[in-house]
Amino acid sequence: MIPATWTDIPAPGGLPEARRAAMERYLAQGLPHTRQEDWHYTALDHLTRQPLHPPAAGDASPVIDEAPGHDHGSSASPAIDGGVSETKRMPGAAGPSQTRGEDAPPLQGGVTHLIFAGERLIETRSTLPTTLLRALEEGDLAAAPTLAPGTALSALNSALWKGGGCLTVPRGQRLERPVFLRFLAGEPEAMLHPRSLIRLEAGAEAVVVETYTGATAANYWCNPVTEVELEPGARLTHVRLIEEGAAATHTGLTAVRLAAESRYALLDLSLTGRVCRNELHLALTGVGAACRLDGLFLSDGRRHSDHHLRVEHAVPGTASRTTYRGVAAGRGLGIFDARVLIRPGADGTDARQDSRNLLLSPHAEIDAKPQLEIYADQVQASHGATVGRLSEEALFYLRTRGIDRIEARRLLLAAFAGEALGLVAEAGLDDWLMPRITARLNEIGESIQ
């Protein structure tokens, strides 16, 4: 499964040695398996039976779906405020006066897209985000990013990555438009390991949309790593959208580190793909740092969607809010496995988890496992999880108002999912993002007998 040609991957500076060491770490650990506690719900042994290979050099899948402002006949893009609105659910907010949209000067620019097909850059619409490899070659980075934990799949990515984006927002600057990092997979049996780095310097603000899209119904494996570093006072809204192919395996890892008074807001959307596991490791390392983690996963048919979150409160006065919604139908399986660690001395922490899930068929399954580990005093912490079915009373009420059963289910599913989708509007992505979410919800709703 592991190509012998990994030493041929372009690697400036001291990167070849780093790749070799990473490969040795992976080979020492091997592919994760269900006997490991963190992988109890997700098996990857099917990958060993697939003839996976690096993507062909000539693979250039077309852009399947245009993103906002991505018009080949125009460079215009809807200008939005890249700051994170704190007026709704962002922890640590005192009110609208803390929204930073007008404090930082905007960086002007056209459409900001990097589009990769099979890990090869096929289109760029801006010079602001560059490729990670180019940043290393030009000396903008001293070495490859190292925020990701030392897991087996992270090590494999470190050894084999070729494509990926690098975004650095300068100190005190605000991006007026979202930055899109789009990864397209169109080659059957390909093994992809994109790696991206997002860095916001002190007081900077941005919206980043990271998408993974499949253009083939055949098997392939996407194993991306994204690292996010926020300096003091920086604010990032991060949308992560998974729309992989019907037979694809996706094992993504996002590592985030927050400095003092920084704000990180994540919208984690897992809509399609055969086996998808999203792993988040987030560390609040500066006083006053706060994060908001919203997510929606849809598991229908035999789809498997696993969300594995680790949030670490390392210093006093930090806050986290986690709000996830899951829907499973057919023989779909969904997992919400989230642990919040409040370290000794992290007094004044405010940490809350909320996981609610719907089962739409007798064979569907969702496992919710929220966890708190508290080693500090004077903290506010709570977690809750529910797994249930659509309310027959609510369905009956809508039917008595002249709404047919299918439409009633659509309305209830949309309202349920909407509880975790507030960031869509706040990021200015309604017209682009909501139709694809609604279409998947409707597809699931119509499949119920």
N, C-alpha and C positions, 0 to 999 in steps of 0.2 A: 504493500500500500504506500510505502514511503519511497519517492523517487530517488534514484542514486545520483541524480544530476543536480542536487541541491547546491553543490559547490560552484556551479556555473551561474548562479543567480548574481546579477550585478550587486556589488558590495563595496562602496568607497571606504577609505580609511581603514579602521580596525574592525569593520563589520564582518569580514569573513571569519575571524576568530570567534566573534560573538555568535555567529550562526552555528559554527561547529559545536560550541559549548551548549547552545540551546538544543541542538539535535541530540547530544549526549544526555541531556536532562530528560528529554522526551522518551528516548529509548530506555532509560533507567526506570521510568514510571509506567510506560505503556499506555494504551488506550484506556480511558476510564471505564469502569464496569459497575454493575448494580450492587456489588458487595461493598462498595465504598459508600459511606453515609451520605455524602453530598450528591451522589449519583444514584441513590436508591430507586428513583422513579424512572430513570431514563437509561436505556441500553443503547449502545452504539456498535454492538458486535456485527450488525448487518453491514457496516462499512468494510469489514475485513473480507466480505464475500463479493465485494464490488471491484471491478478492474479500474480503480481510480488512477488518474494520471494528471500531470500539470496541464493547464490549458494550452491549446495550440497557439503558436505565435500569431497566426493569421485570424484568430477568432475576433470578430467585431460585430457583436449582436446589435441590432438597431435599438434606438431608444423606443421603448414600448409605449410609454405614456408621458406626455409632456408635463413638466412641472410648471408652477406659476412663473410667468415671464420668460419661459423657455420657448421663444418663438423664433424660428430660424429666419424669419423675415424682419425681425425687429429686435432691438436691444433693450426695449423698454421692459420694466418690471415693476409691479406694484410696490411702492415704497411703504414700509411699515416701520414701526418703532421696534427696534431690536431689544429693548429692555424688558425685563421680567416684571409684569404687573403683580404687585403684592396686595392688591385690594381684595382678593378673594380668599385663597387658601394658603398662600405662601407663608410658612411659619416665620416668626420673628418680626412680622410686620406691625407697624404702629398705625398704619392707615395710608390713604392715597398719597400723602406728602412724601412717603419714602420711595415712590416710584421714580427711577432714575432717568427716565427717557429724555428729559430736557437738560440734565446736568452735564452729560458728556457730549462733546461735539461730534456730529455725524461724519462718517467716512463716506464720501460719495462714490458711486461706482455703478456699473451696469449689472447685468444678470450674473450671479455668482454660482457657477456650476462646475463641478468636476465629474465627468462621467467615465466610468471604467467598465470595460467588457472583458471578461476572462482575465481580470487583473491588469489589462492594458488600457492606458488612457486613450480614449477615442475622441473626446471632445472636452474643451475647456472654454468657458465663457467669461473668465475673469482671471486677472493675474494675482488677485488677493489670496485665494487658497492655491497652494501649489502641491506637487506630489511630495510624499515623504522622502522618496529617494532623491529627488532634486534638492530638497532642503539639506540632506546630508552631504550631497556632492558639493553644494555651494558653501558649506560651512555654517549654515544658519542653525544647525543642530550639532552639538559636539559629539553626540552618540545617539544610538537608537533609544526611543523612550523606554523607561523601565518601571512605570507605575503598576503594570499588570502583575498580579500575583504569580507565583511560580508553579502554576498548574501544568499538567501534561499538555493540554491543548494550547495553552498560552506559549509554552516552550516550542511546540511544533510550529505555531505561527511565527515566532521569532526566528526560527531556522529557515522558513520557506517563503516569507512574505515577499512580494514584488510590487504590487500596486497598493495605493492608499493615499489619502489626502493629508495635508499638513496645513493647518490654519493657525496663524498667530495674529491676534488683534492687539495693536499697540496700546500702550498705557493711556487711559482716559478717553479712548475712542469708542464710538458707538456705530455699529454697522446698521445702515438704514434698511437693508434688504437681507432676507435669509440667505444663508450659504447652503447649497445642496451638494452633498456627496452621494453620488448614485452608483451603485454596483449592480451590473447586469450579468446574469449567467445564462448562456445559450448553448453551451457545449455539453452533450451527454457525457457522464462519467468523469467530468472534470473535478479537480480538487483545488479549491480557491482559498487563499489565506491573506485577504487584504488587511492592511494595518493603517490606522489613522491616528493622528495626534491633533488635538484641539487645545490651544493655549490662549487664555485671556489674561493680559497683563493687568496691573492694578487699575481698578475703576473702569475697565472696558466692558462693553455689552454686545451681545450677538444672539442671533437665532440660527441654529444649525439643524438641517434636516438630513438625516442619514437613511438611505433607502436601499433595500436589497430585493431585487426583482428577478424572477425566473422567466425565461423565454422558451423553456423546453419542459415537456412532461416527463422526461427521462430522469434517471438518478444522477445526482451530483452532490457535492459536499462543499458548503461554504463555512469557513472557520475564521471569522474576522475578529480582530482585537482593536478596540478604540480606547484611547487614553485621553483624559480630560484633566487639565490643570488650571485652576482658577486662583489668581493672585488676589491679595486683599481688595475687597470692594468690587470685584468683578461679578458680572451677572450673565448667565447663559441659560437660554431655553433650548433644549435638545429634544428633537423629535426623532424617534427611531422606528422605522416602518419596515415590517417583514412581509413581503409578498412573494415568497419563493415558489418554485414550481411544485406541482402536485406530488412528485416523488422525491423532492429534495430533502437533504438534511442540513440544518443550520445550527451551528454551535457558536453563538456570539458571546463575547466578553467585553464589558465596558468597565474601565477602572477610572475613578474620579477622586480627585483630591481638592478639598476646599480650604482656602486660607481664611483669615479673619474677615468677618462681615461680608463674605461672598455669598452668592445665591445661585443655586443650581435647580432648574426645573426640568424634569424628564417626562416625556410622553412616550410610553413604550407600547407599541401596537404590533401584535402578532396575528396576522389575518390568514395567511396561507402557508403551505409547505407541509411535507409529510411528518417529519420529526424536527421540532424547533425547540432549542433550549437557549434562553437568554440569561446570561449571568451578569450581575452587577455587583461590583465591589466599590463602596463609597466610604471615604474617610473624611470626617469633619475635624480638621486639625487646627483651626484658628478660632479664637473666641468670637462669638456672634455669627458664625457661619450657619447657614440653613439650607435645607433641600426640600423639594416637593417631588414626589415620585408617583406619577399616575400611570396606570396601565390598563389595557384591554386585550384579552386573548380569546380567540374563537376556535373551538375544536369540534369540528363536525366530521362525518364520515368515520375514518380511522385516524384522524389527525391527532398528533401528540404535541402538546405545547407546555413547556416547563419553564417557569420563571423562578430564578434562584437569586435572591437578594441578600447582600450582607452590608449593613450600615454600621459604621463605627463612630461613636461619639468619644473623641479622645481628649477633649478639653472642656472647661466649663462654658455654660451659656450658649450651647448649640441646640438646633431644633431640626426635626425631621417629620414629614407627613407622608405616609404611604397610603394610596388609595387605588386598589386594583379591582377590576370586574372581570369575571370569566363566564363564558357561555359554552356548554358542551352539548352536542346532539349526536345522533347515530351511535357509533361506538367510540366517539372521541374521548380523549383523556387530557385533562388539564391539571397543572400543578402550580400552586403558589407556595413557595418555600422561602420564607423571609425571616432573617434574624437581625435584631438590633442589639448591638453590644455597647453598653455604657461603661466606660473604663473607670478605674479608681481615680478620683479627683475631678471627674467631669460633672461637678455639681451644677444644679440649675438646668440640666438637660430637659428638653421637652420632646418626647418621641411618641408618635402615634401611628398605628397600623390599622387598616380597614380593608378586609377582603370579603367581597360578596360574590356569590356564584350561582348560576342557574343551570339545572339539568333539564334538558328538553326531551329526553328519551330514557327508557328504563335501562338501557345498556351503557349510557354515557357515565363518565366518572370524573370528578374533580376532587383532588386532595389539597386541602388548605392547611398550612402549617406555619402560622405566625409564631415568632419566638422573641422573648426579651431576656437578655442577660444584663443584670444591673449590679454594678460594684461601686456605686457612688450614692451619696445622700442627697436629699432635697431635690428629687427629680420628679417630673411628671411623665408617666409612661403608661400606655394602654395598647392593647391589641384585641382585635375581634375578627372572627371569620364565620361566615354562614354559607351553607350549601342547601339550596331548595329548588322549588319548581315555580313556574308561572302561577300566579294567583288565579284560581278558578273564579273567585268572587270578582276580581277586577275584570277578567274576561267576560263574565256574565253581565257586569255593569255596562261595559262597552257594547255588548250585543243588544242590550235593551235600548241603547241609543241609536240603533239602526246600523251599527258597524258590523260587517261580516267577521267571521272568526279569524281568517287569515290577516285581515287588516288590523284587527284588535291585537293579535300577537305581534305584528310589526310595531305597533305603537308602544306596547309594553316593553319590547326588546330595546327599542330606541331610547326610551326613558331610562331603562336600567343601565345601558351602556353609557348614556350621556352623563351619568354621575361621575365618570372618570375622564371626561373629554373636555373639561373646561379650557385646557391649554390650546385646543384647536383654534378657538376664537381669539384668545389672547395673543397667539402668535400670528394672527391674520391669515390663517390657512384654510378657512372654512370652505371656500369655493373649490379648492383642490382636494382637500382631505376628506370632508364629510361625505361626498358622493360615493367614494370607494368603501368607506366604513358602512354606510347605509346599504349599499348593494350587497355586501357580505351578510349583514344582519337579515336582510330580506331573503336572501338565498337560503339561509338557515331556517328562518321562520316558515318559508314555503315548503321545506322538506319534512316538516313535522306532520305526522299522520293524524 
